[in-house]
Amino acid sequence: MIKPSNITKHEIIGLKCEASLKGGASKIDGRVIDETRNTFVVQTKKGKKTLIKDKYNFVFKLPEKSVNVSGVVLVGRSRDRIKKKTDKW
């Protein structure tokens, strides 16, 4: 089950998120529909947007609460993120 403590080691596709550029006010709200090593594809009301992970901060909306995650932590393939050692949230 996905929890705030294990979000970086969980499948991100299908989660609602809000992405904001680091150091900027631009925000993108939508659902993650695809993932590559360096990007997320987010479905927004205006269409699909490809976001470079390390350029954005993400707020993932879970049933319990929202979780802030820096995109730098998410860089890499989803199957490789499991092996990374990360701090708990």
Secondary structure, DSSP 8 states (H G I E B T S, - for coil): ---GGGGGGS--TT-EEEEEETTS--EEEEEEEEE-SSEEEEEETTEEEEEEGGGEEEEEE-SS-EEEEEHHHH-S-HHHHTTS-----
